[in-house]
Amino acid sequence: MKTTHTAPSNEKPGLLADQDGAIMVMGVFMAVLLVGFMYYLIGVGETIFYRERMSDAGDAGAWAAAVMHARGMNAIVLINMVMAAIAAVVLAIGAVLLIIDIGLVISGILCAIPYTAAIGCPIESALNAVRPTVKEIHDLAKEFADAVLPVLNAAATGIKWAVPWLAEVKVVNVGVAYHPPVDLGIFVSKTLAQGLPVEDSECQELEDRGVVYVEELIGRATGGIPVLSTVMGWVGGLAARGGSAVYGGVCGGGGGEAGADLISGAVSAATSAAKEEAGCNDDPPPDPYPDMCSDEDPESGGVTSPEGSSSGSDDKAPKKVKDDCNLGDECFQLRAIMIGTPGYEKTMKGVQIANWGRESDAGSTYTTLAELGRGSLAQAEFYWDKEGEDAQEMREEWMWEMNWRARLRRFRVPMDSILGEACGAGGGFCDALSGSSDMINSVIVH
């Protein structure tokens, strides 16, 4: 059987029927699409990294500012405590001086009585010998307080105004540390314009704290025995207050001239009676009490009325938290703003490649998103805290214990602070703004 072979045909199919290279065309479109996807994924990854970096920078900036403010408040607390300690020293010496003068009155009376002269006269002589030294120490302590307390008050005022701007410098440095992508870091707060939320208290509070320190010191000196410590502390505090009233404390004259004159008159009368009873008019004076018959200057042993202070009390006052500031209020809030440059170029380039290099409306969308994404917001606050206690109820201790701390808070638009008293009564426009702020705060989660 004869086999025939058919030669292959060299004729090509028509253009419409030719399917050669179809996969290549599909591959080109697929490659462009994959390149677009690749750039898109790279852009998404860089955007996530950028947002995390910006968020960390915002938190670090707000935290740094809050820590700086808390340290400033603790520094002012420390100054208050030093001022109270100085006041306590003056009051304690005044208490000793008062006890000596009371002892002079009692011993002078005992010395004037023949039956108790043997006990009273030596005590009076000893107290008269000690009193000038104690009085000199008291005067030196008051002069020291008059010189130092205004300086400490001025130092606290300087801290009040300097700390917010030092915190601003700190936040700027945080922005530098997070570059790139951060270009600038700042924080905004009422403290930049108003300083730390403290103001001068009354000088009398300084003396009150000094009395408390004297009571605590005496209580510890007695070994912590419950009843004895309480009684001795109370007596010491009473003597400190009496000494301040009679001889004047750190805040000025003291208003105790009548009391000083009364004690001085009693001491003089008792001393004169004792001298007469002891026969001091005889020549020579009798033993065994020749000291009490000496003609020394009455100022060296008698009681003098308090002199007015050389400086007023306003510049000696400690600091307190402003009356209109409570923990958690806007005056304790700090907001950090970080401004950076996002890397959206690769995402935009990938979109252009997927769109065959043509400009599209997506370009303007990405540009808008890039501008909106340049900022990062964070909020922190400084606050006073004492473990196991309701800090809000311990306002009187806020500036006397170094318990100021810092913490991050969820970011909130301070609409109440921005609107102020203008929207205190509410109303249509204010209600609309308040509703808008609630919507913004519900969107901004940080």
C-alpha positions in Angstrom: 0.0 0.0 0.0 1.4 3.3 -1.0 1.7 6.1 1.6 1.4 9.7 0.7 2.9 12.6 2.7 1.3 16.0 2.7 3.6 18.9 2.8 3.0 21.6 5.5 1.2 24.6 4.3 3.0 27.9 4.4 -0.1 29.9 4.4 -0.8 32.1 7.5 -4.2 32.5 9.0 -6.0 35.8 8.7 -5.4 38.7 11.1 -8.7 38.1 12.9 -8.1 34.4 13.1 -4.4 34.6 14.3 -4.1 33.9 18.0 -0.3 33.8 18.3 1.1 36.2 21.1 -2.2 36.6 22.9 -0.7 35.5 26.1 2.0 38.2 25.8 -0.6 40.9 25.5 -2.3 39.6 28.6 1.1 39.4 30.3 1.9 43.0 29.6 -1.4 44.2 31.1 -0.9 41.8 34.0 2.7 43.0 34.6 1.5 46.7 34.7 -1.2 45.7 37.1 1.2 43.8 39.3 3.7 46.7 39.3 0.8 48.9 40.4 -0.1 46.5 43.2 3.6 46.3 44.3 3.9 50.0 44.5 0.6 50.2 46.3 1.7 47.6 48.9 5.0 49.4 49.4 3.1 52.7 49.8 0.7 51.1 52.3 3.6 49.7 54.3 5.4 53.0 54.4 2.2 54.8 55.3 1.7 52.5 58.3 5.3 52.9 59.4 5.0 56.7 59.0 1.8 56.8 61.0 3.3 54.7 63.8 6.4 56.9 63.8 4.4 60.0 64.0 2.1 58.6 66.7 5.2 57.6 68.8 6.6 61.1 68.3 3.4 62.7 69.4 3.1 60.5 72.5 6.8 61.1 73.3 6.4 64.9 72.9 3.2 65.1 75.0 4.7 62.8 77.7 8.0 64.9 77.8 6.0 68.1 78.2 3.8 66.6 81.0 6.9 65.2 82.8 8.6 68.6 82.7 5.5 70.3 84.1 5.2 67.7 86.9 8.8 68.3 87.8 8.2 72.0 87.8 5.3 71.6 90.2 7.4 69.4 92.5 10.2 71.9 92.4 7.8 74.6 93.6 6.5 72.2 96.3 10.1 71.7 97.5 10.5 75.5 97.7 7.3 75.7 99.7 8.7 73.1 102.1 12.0 74.9 102.5 10.2 78.1 103.2 8.0 76.4 105.8 11.1 74.8 107.4 12.7 78.3 107.7 9.5 79.5 109.3 9.5 76.6 111.6 13.0 77.5 112.9 11.9 81.1 113.6 8.7 79.9 115.3 10.6 77.2 117.4 13.1 79.8 118.7 10.1 82.2 119.4 8.5 79.3 121.3 11.6 78.9 123.4 11.8 82.6 124.0 8.1 82.6 125.1 8.7 79.7 127.5 11.7 81.6 129.0 9.6 84.7 129.5 6.8 82.7 131.1 9.4 81.1 133.2 10.7 84.5 134.2 7.3 85.6 135.3 6.7 82.4 137.4 10.2 82.4 138.9 10.0 86.1 139.7 6.8 85.5 141.6 8.3 82.6 143.4 11.4 84.6 144.1 9.3 87.4 145.7 7.7 84.9 148.1 10.1 84.2 151.0 9.1 80.5 151.3 9.9 79.8 147.6 12.7 82.3 147.1 15.3 79.6 147.4 13.8 77.9 144.3 12.6 80.8 142.3 15.5 83.2 142.5 18.2 80.9 141.1 15.8 79.9 138.2 15.1 83.6 137.5 18.8 84.4 137.5 19.5 81.5 135.1 16.7 82.5 132.7 17.9 86.1 132.8 21.3 84.9 131.8 20.0 82.8 128.9 17.4 85.0 127.5 19.6 87.6 125.8 21.3 84.9 123.8 18.0 83.3 122.7 16.6 86.7 121.8 19.7 87.4 119.7 19.3 84.1 117.9 15.6 84.8 117.3 16.4 88.2 115.8 19.1 86.7 113.6 16.7 83.9 112.4 14.1 86.5 111.6 16.6 88.6 109.6 17.6 85.5 107.7 14.0 84.7 107.0 13.3 88.2 105.8 16.3 88.0 103.4 15.8 84.4 102.1 12.0 84.0 101.9 11.5 86.7 99.2 14.3 85.1 97.2 12.6 81.7 97.4 9.2 83.2 96.4 10.9 84.8 93.4 12.5 81.5 92.5 9.1 79.7 92.6 7.7 82.5 90.3 10.6 82.0 87.9 9.9 78.3 87.8 6.2 79.0 87.1 7.0 80.9 84.0 10.2 79.1 82.8 9.0 75.5 82.9 6.4 75.7 80.1 8.9 77.2 77.7 11.6 74.6 78.7 9.0 72.0 78.0 8.5 73.6 74.5 12.2 73.2 73.9 12.0 69.6 75.1 9.2 68.8 72.6 11.1 70.5 69.8 14.1 68.2 70.6 11.8 65.2 70.6 10.7 66.2 67.1 14.4 66.4 66.1 15.0 62.9 67.5 12.2 61.5 65.4 13.4 63.1 62.2 12.6 61.7 59.6 9.7 61.8 59.2 9.0 64.5 61.8 9.9 68.0 60.6 8.7 70.0 63.6 7.3 69.2 67.1 5.5 71.7 69.4 3.0 71.6 72.2 0.2 73.9 73.0 -1.3 74.6 76.4 -2.6 77.4 78.6 0.6 77.2 80.6 2.6 78.9 77.7 0.7 82.1 78.3 -0.3 81.8 81.9 2.6 79.7 83.4 2.1 76.8 85.7 -1.3 76.9 87.4 0.0 78.3 90.7 -0.3 81.7 92.4 0.8 83.3 95.7 -1.0 82.1 98.8 -1.2 84.0 102.1 1.9 84.3 104.2 -0.1 83.0 107.2 -0.2 79.6 105.5 3.6 79.5 105.7 3.4 80.1 109.5 0.7 77.5 109.8 2.9 74.9 108.1 5.8 76.0 110.2 3.7 75.2 113.3 2.9 71.8 111.9 6.6 71.1 111.3 7.3 72.1 114.9 4.6 69.7 116.2 5.9 66.9 114.1 9.5 67.5 115.2 8.5 67.5 118.9 6.4 64.4 118.3 9.3 62.5 116.8 11.7 63.8 119.5 9.5 62.2 122.1 10.1 58.8 120.6 6.7 58.4 119.0 4.9 57.5 122.2 1.2 57.9 121.3 -0.2 60.1 124.1 3.1 61.8 125.0 3.9 62.7 121.4 0.4 64.1 120.8 0.4 66.2 124.0 4.0 67.5 123.6 3.4 68.2 119.9 0.3 70.2 120.8 2.1 72.1 123.6 5.0 72.9 121.2 2.6 74.1 118.5 0.7 76.3 121.0 4.0 77.8 122.2 5.1 78.4 118.5 1.8 80.2 117.8 2.1 82.2 121.0 5.7 83.1 120.2 4.7 84.3 116.8 1.8 86.4 118.3 4.0 88.0 120.9 7.3 88.5 119.1 6.2 88.4 115.5 6.7 85.6 113.0 8.2 85.5 109.5 5.2 87.4 108.0 5.7 90.7 109.9 5.0 92.5 113.1 2.8 89.7 114.6 0.3 92.1 116.2 1.3 90.9 119.7 2.6 94.1 121.2 -0.1 94.0 124.0 0.9 90.5 124.9 4.6 91.4 124.9 3.9 94.5 127.1 1.9 92.4 129.5 4.7 89.8 129.9 7.3 92.6 130.2 5.3 94.4 132.9 4.8 91.1 134.8 8.5 90.3 134.6 9.5 93.8 135.7 7.1 93.8 138.6 8.1 90.4 139.8 11.8 91.2 139.5 11.5 94.5 141.4 9.6 92.7 144.2 12.1 90.0 144.3 15.0 92.4 144.6 13.3 94.3 147.4 12.5 91.1 149.2 16.1 89.9 148.8 17.5 93.2 150.2 19.1 94.4 147.1 19.0 97.9 148.4 21.5 96.9 151.1 25.2 97.6 150.7 26.6 95.1 149.9 23.8 92.9 148.4 23.2 89.7 150.4 24.2 86.3 149.3 23.4 83.8 148.0 21.7 85.7 145.1 24.1 88.6 144.2 23.3 88.2 140.4 19.7 89.3 140.7 20.7 92.5 142.4 22.9 93.7 139.5 21.9 96.9 137.7 22.1 95.5 134.2 20.3 97.0 131.2 16.6 95.9 131.4 16.7 95.3 127.6 19.2 92.5 128.1 16.9 90.5 130.2 13.5 91.9 129.9 10.9 91.3 127.2 10.8 93.7 124.3 7.8 94.5 122.1 8.0 93.0 118.6 9.4 95.3 116.0 7.9 95.5 112.6 9.4 93.4 109.9 11.7 95.0 107.5 9.8 93.6 104.5 6.2 92.9 103.8 4.6 89.5 103.9 3.3 89.4 100.3 6.7 88.5 98.9 7.2 85.7 101.4 4.0 83.8 100.6 4.2 80.2 99.4 2.6 79.1 96.2 -0.8 77.4 95.9 -2.8 75.9 93.0 -5.1 78.5 91.4 -8.5 78.5 92.9 -10.3 77.9 89.6 -8.1 74.8 88.7 -9.2 71.3 89.7 -7.4 68.1 88.8 -8.3 67.1 85.2 -9.2 70.6 84.1 -7.9 72.2 81.0 -5.2 74.1 83.0 -3.4 70.7 83.5 -3.8 69.5 79.9 -1.0 69.5 77.3 -1.3 68.7 73.6 1.6 67.9 71.3 1.6 68.5 67.6 4.1 66.7 65.3 4.3 67.8 61.7 6.1 65.5 59.2 6.4 64.6 55.5 4.7 61.4 54.5 6.2 59.2 51.8 3.3 58.8 49.5 5.3 59.3 46.3 5.7 55.6 45.6 2.0 55.0 46.0 1.2 57.8 43.6 3.9 56.5 41.1 2.4 53.0 41.3 -1.1 54.4 40.5 0.3 56.3 37.6 2.0 53.2 36.2 -1.2 51.3 36.6 -2.9 54.1 34.7 -0.2 54.0 32.0 1.5 57.1 33.3 -1.4 59.4 33.0 -2.4 61.9 35.6 -5.7 61.1 37.3 -8.1 62.5 39.9 -6.4 60.1 42.3 -3.3 62.3 42.2 -5.2 65.2 43.8 -6.8 62.8 46.3 -3.4 61.5 47.4 -2.1 65.0 47.6 -5.0 65.9 49.9 -4.5 62.8 52.0 -0.8 63.5 52.2 -1.4 67.0 53.5 -4.0 65.8 56.1 -1.6 63.1 57.2 1.3 65.4 57.9 0.1 66.0 61.5 0.0 63.8 64.5 -1.8 64.8 67.8 -1.3 63.6 71.3 -2.5 64.7 74.7 -1.1 64.3 78.3 -1.6 65.9 81.6 0.2 66.4 84.9 -1.7 65.6 88.1 -1.3 65.2 91.9 -1.7 61.7 93.2 -1.5 60.0 96.6 -1.9 56.2 96.8 -5.0 55.2 98.7 -6.4 58.8 98.9 -8.9 60.9 97.0 -6.5 63.4 95.5 -9.4 65.8 94.6 -10.3 66.0 98.3 -6.8 66.9 99.4 -6.4 70.2 97.7 -4.7 71.7 100.8 -1.8 69.2 100.3 -1.2 69.6 96.6 1.6 72.1 97.1 3.1 70.5 100.2 3.8 67.0 99.0 5.9 66.1 96.0 3.4 63.8 94.4 2.9 65.4 91.0 2.9 62.9 88.2 2.4 62.8 84.4 0.3 60.5 82.2 -1.0 60.3 78.6 -4.6 60.9 77.9 -6.9 60.3 74.9 -6.8 63.4 72.6 -9.8 65.7 72.9 -10.5 69.0 71.2 -10.9 71.5 74.1 -14.1 73.1 72.9 -15.1 74.2 76.4 -11.9 76.0 76.8 -12.0 77.5 73.3 -15.6 78.8 73.6 -15.1 79.9 77.2 -17.8 81.9 78.9 -19.4 82.8 75.5 -21.2 79.5 75.5 -21.7 79.1 79.2 -25.5 79.3 78.8 -25.6 77.1 75.7 -27.7 78.0 72.7 -28.1 77.1 69.0 -24.7 78.1 67.7 -22.9 76.8 70.8 -24.8 73.5 70.7 -23.8 73.1 67.1 -20.2 73.6 67.8 -20.4 71.3 70.8 -21.9 68.6 68.6 -19.2 69.1 66.0 -16.5 68.8 68.7 -18.1 65.5 69.9 -18.1 64.2 66.4 -14.4 65.2 65.9 -13.5 63.6 69.2 -15.3 60.4 68.3 -13.3 60.3 65.0 -9.9 61.1 66.5 -8.9 58.1 68.4 -5.3 58.2 69.7 
